[in-house]
Amino acid sequence: MRDLGQGRTAIAESTWDWMLIREPDGSLLLSVVCGSVGIYEVDVVLDAEQTAAFEANGAPVLQHLAEDVRKDPAHYLALRRQAP
């Protein structure tokens, strides 16, 4: 675990791949490194099903989700823009 400041804590990570962050409100955010020439991050708030899968099975769940995000980052960016 690593304190990121402002009440945020990194609770799991794979260097240059993804980082799981616990937000101050308790939600879990997966920050995925994307791109090749230009590097950027796509942040995905885990839903209840994804959170339960992570709690039951650990990092492999996050690795699979990170791979999905990298395959179609535009989809996940669109979801983030639609969130209230």
C-alpha positions, 0 to 999 in steps of 0.5 A: 500500500502506498499513500498517494495523498488527498485520501487516495491509496495505491493498494495494488500495482503492476509497474508501467501497466496498471495501478489500483487506487482506493479513493477517499469514498472507498471506491476502487479505481483502476488506472491503466497505462495505454498507448505506444508512441504517446503514453496516457492513462485510462481510469476505470471505476470498478463496479460492484461485480468487478470489485467482488471479483478482485476481492475473490481472485486478486490481481489476475482480475485487474490484469484481465481488465487492464488488457481489455482497456488497452484493446479498446481505450476509447470505449472506457473513455466514453463510459467515463464521460457518460458518468454523472 
